[in-house]
Amino acid sequence: MLRLRILEILEQQGHTKYWLCKRMEMHYVSFKKMVNNETDSIRFETLDKLSDILGVPVGDLFEKE
């Protein structure tokens, strides 16, 4: 099973969820589900935006459990 490592990356970079949510321009409910790994799918466009904002390769956003 794959999970997103967004919270870990934010902590490493010294950013908050609020900081990322504003830059992602997402509705808070959708953002919260994504960050907490409570979603079954994610759009490629969203992954690309996350990668750009966080400055990490797309592959670094994931971890296999």
C-alpha distances in whole Angstrom, upper triangle without the diagonal:
4,7,10,13,16,17,17,19,21,22,23,25,27,26,26,23,27,27,24,25,28,27,25,27,25,26,25,23,20,20,19,17,15,16,14,11,13,12,11,12,14,17,18,21,19,17,21,22,20,20,24,25,23,24,21,19,17,14,15,14,10,8,6,5
4,7,10,12,15,15,16,18,20,20,22,24,23,22,20,24,24,21,21,25,24,21,24,22,23,22,21,18,17,17,15,12,13,13,9,12,11,10,11,12,15,15,18,16,14,17,19,16,16,20,21,19,20,17,16,13,11,12,10,6,6,5,6
4,6,9,11,11,13,15,16,17,19,21,20,19,17,20,21,18,18,22,21,19,21,19,20,19,18,16,15,14,12,10,10,9,6,9,10,10,11,11,14,15,17,15,13,16,17,14,15,19,19,17,18,16,15,13,11,11,8,6,5,6,7
4,6,8,9,10,12,14,14,16,17,16,16,14,17,17,14,15,18,18,15,18,17,18,17,16,14,12,12,11,8,7,8,6,10,10,11,11,10,13,13,15,12,10,13,14,11,12,15,15,13,15,13,13,10,10,9,6,5,6,9,10
4,6,5,6,9,10,11,12,14,14,14,12,16,16,13,15,18,17,16,19,18,20,18,18,16,14,13,13,10,8,9,9,13,13,15,15,14,16,16,17,14,12,15,15,11,12,15,14,11,13,11,12,11,10,8,5,6,7,10,11
4,5,5,6,9,10,11,12,11,10,9,12,12,9,11,14,14,12,16,15,17,15,16,14,11,11,12,9,6,9,9,13,13,15,15,13,15,15,16,12,11,13,12,9,10,13,11,9,12,11,12,11,12,9,6,8,10,14,15
4,5,5,6,9,10,10,9,8,8,11,12,10,12,15,15,14,17,16,17,15,16,15,12,11,12,10,7,8,10,13,15,17,18,16,18,19,19,16,14,17,16,12,13,16,14,11,14,13,15,15,15,12,10,11,12,15,16
4,5,5,6,9,10,10,11,11,14,14,13,15,18,17,17,20,20,21,19,20,19,15,15,15,13,10,11,12,16,18,20,20,18,20,20,21,18,16,18,17,13,14,16,15,11,14,12,14,14,14,11,9,11,11,14,15
4,5,5,6,9,8,10,11,14,13,11,14,16,15,15,18,18,21,19,20,19,15,15,17,14,11,13,14,18,18,20,20,18,19,19,19,16,14,15,14,11,11,13,11,8,10,9,12,12,12,9,8,10,12,15,17
4,5,5,6,5,6,7,10,9,8,11,14,13,13,16,17,19,17,18,18,14,14,16,14,10,13,15,18,19,21,21,18,20,20,19,16,15,16,15,11,12,13,11,8,11,11,14,14,16,12,11,13,15,18,19
4,5,5,6,7,9,12,12,11,14,16,16,17,20,20,21,19,21,20,17,16,18,16,13,14,16,19,21,24,23,22,23,23,23,20,18,20,18,15,15,17,14,11,14,14,17,17,18,14,13,15,16,19,20
4,6,8,10,12,15,14,13,17,19,18,18,22,22,24,22,24,23,19,19,21,18,15,17,18,22,23,25,25,23,24,24,24,21,19,20,18,15,15,16,14,11,12,12,15,16,16,13,13,15,15,19,20
4,6,9,11,14,11,11,15,16,15,16,19,20,23,21,23,22,19,19,21,19,15,18,20,23,24,26,25,23,24,23,22,19,18,18,17,14,13,14,11,8,10,11,14,16,17,14,13,16,18,21,23
4,7,10,12,10,11,14,15,15,17,20,20,22,20,23,22,18,18,21,19,16,18,20,23,25,27,27,24,25,25,24,21,20,21,19,16,16,16,13,11,13,14,18,19,20,17,16,19,20,24,24
4,7,8,6,7,11,12,11,13,16,17,19,17,19,19,15,15,18,17,13,16,18,21,22,25,24,22,23,23,22,18,18,19,16,13,14,15,11,9,12,14,17,18,20,17,15,18,20,23,24
4,5,5,7,9,10,11,12,14,15,16,14,16,16,13,12,16,15,11,14,17,19,20,23,23,21,22,23,21,18,18,19,17,14,16,16,13,11,15,16,19,19,21,18,16,19,20,23,24
4,5,5,6,9,10,10,12,12,13,10,12,13,9,9,12,11,8,11,14,15,17,20,20,18,19,20,19,15,16,18,15,12,15,16,12,12,15,16,19,18,20,18,15,17,19,22,22
4,5,5,6,9,10,11,11,12,9,12,13,10,10,14,13,11,14,17,18,19,22,22,19,21,22,20,17,18,19,16,14,17,17,13,13,17,19,21,21,23,21,18,20,22,26,26
4,6,6,7,9,10,12,13,12,15,15,12,13,16,15,13,16,18,20,21,24,23,20,20,21,19,16,17,17,14,12,15,14,10,11,14,16,19,19,22,19,17,20,22,26,27
4,5,5,6,9,9,12,11,14,13,9,11,14,12,10,13,15,17,18,20,19,16,17,17,15,12,13,14,11,9,11,11,8,8,12,14,16,16,18,16,14,17,19,23,24
4,5,5,6,6,8,7,10,10,7,9,12,11,10,13,15,16,16,19,18,15,16,17,15,12,14,15,11,10,14,14,11,12,15,17,19,18,20,19,16,18,21,24,25
4,6,5,7,9,9,13,13,10,12,15,14,13,17,19,20,20,22,21,18,18,19,16,14,16,16,12,12,15,14,11,13,16,18,20,20,23,21,18,21,24,27,29
4,5,8,11,12,15,14,11,14,16,14,14,17,19,20,20,22,20,17,16,17,14,12,13,13,9,9,12,10,7,10,13,15,17,17,20,19,16,20,23,26,28
4,5,9,10,13,11,8,12,14,12,12,15,16,17,17,19,17,13,13,13,11,8,10,11,7,7,11,10,8,10,13,15,16,15,18,18,15,18,21,24,26
4,7,9,12,11,9,12,14,13,14,17,18,19,18,20,18,15,14,16,13,10,13,14,10,11,14,14,11,14,17,19,20,19,22,21,18,21,24,27,29
4,6,8,7,6,10,11,10,12,14,15,15,14,17,15,13,13,15,12,10,13,14,11,11,15,15,13,15,18,19,21,19,21,21,18,20,23,25,26
4,6,6,6,9,10,11,12,14,16,15,14,17,16,14,15,17,15,13,16,17,15,15,18,19,17,18,22,23,24,22,24,24,20,22,24,27,27
4,6,5,6,9,10,10,12,14,13,14,17,17,15,16,19,17,14,17,19,16,15,19,20,17,18,22,22,24,22,24,23,19,21,23,25,26
4,5,5,6,9,10,11,12,11,11,14,15,14,16,19,18,15,17,20,18,17,20,22,19,20,24,24,25,22,24,24,20,21,23,24,24
4,5,5,6,9,10,11,9,9,12,11,10,12,15,14,11,14,16,15,14,17,19,17,18,21,21,22,19,21,21,17,18,20,22,22
4,5,5,6,9,10,10,10,13,12,11,12,15,14,10,12,15,13,11,15,16,14,15,18,18,20,17,19,18,15,16,19,21,21
4,5,5,6,8,8,10,13,14,13,15,18,17,14,15,18,16,14,17,19,17,17,20,20,21,19,21,19,16,17,18,20,20
4,6,5,6,5,6,10,10,10,13,16,17,13,14,18,17,15,18,20,18,18,21,21,21,19,20,19,15,15,17,18,18
4,6,5,6,6,9,9,8,11,13,14,10,11,14,13,11,14,17,15,15,18,17,18,15,16,15,12,12,14,16,17
4,6,8,9,12,12,11,14,15,16,12,12,15,14,11,14,16,14,13,17,16,17,15,16,14,11,12,13,16,16
4,5,8,11,13,13,16,18,19,15,15,18,18,15,17,20,18,17,20,19,20,18,18,16,13,13,13,15,15
4,6,8,10,10,14,16,17,14,14,17,17,14,17,20,19,17,20,18,19,16,16,15,12,11,11,12,12
4,7,9,11,14,17,18,15,16,19,19,17,19,22,21,20,23,22,22,19,19,19,15,14,15,15,15
4,6,8,11,14,16,13,13,17,17,16,18,21,20,20,23,21,21,17,18,18,15,14,15,15,16
4,7,11,13,16,14,14,17,18,17,19,22,22,22,24,22,21,17,17,18,15,14,15,15,15
4,7,10,12,10,11,14,15,14,16,19,20,20,22,20,19,15,16,17,14,13,15,15,16
4,7,8,7,7,11,12,11,13,16,16,16,18,17,16,12,14,15,12,12,15,16,18
4,5,5,6,9,10,11,12,14,16,17,18,17,16,12,14,16,13,14,17,18,21
4,5,5,6,9,10,10,12,14,15,16,15,13,10,12,14,12,13,17,18,21
4,6,5,6,9,10,11,12,14,15,15,14,11,14,16,14,15,19,21,24
4,5,5,6,9,10,11,12,14,14,13,10,13,14,11,13,17,19,22
4,5,5,6,9,10,10,12,11,10,7,10,11,8,10,14,16,19
4,5,5,6,9,10,10,10,9,7,11,12,10,13,17,19,22
4,5,5,6,8,10,10,11,9,13,13,11,14,18,21,24
4,5,5,6,8,8,9,8,11,11,8,12,15,18,21
4,6,5,6,5,6,5,9,9,7,11,14,18,20
4,6,5,7,8,9,12,12,11,15,18,21,24
4,6,8,11,11,14,13,12,15,19,22,24
4,6,9,10,12,10,9,13,16,20,22
4,7,9,12,10,10,14,17,20,23
4,6,8,6,7,11,14,17,20
4,5,5,7,10,13,16,19
4,5,5,8,11,14,17
4,5,6,8,11,14
4,5,8,11,14
4,7,10,13
4,7,10
4,6
4
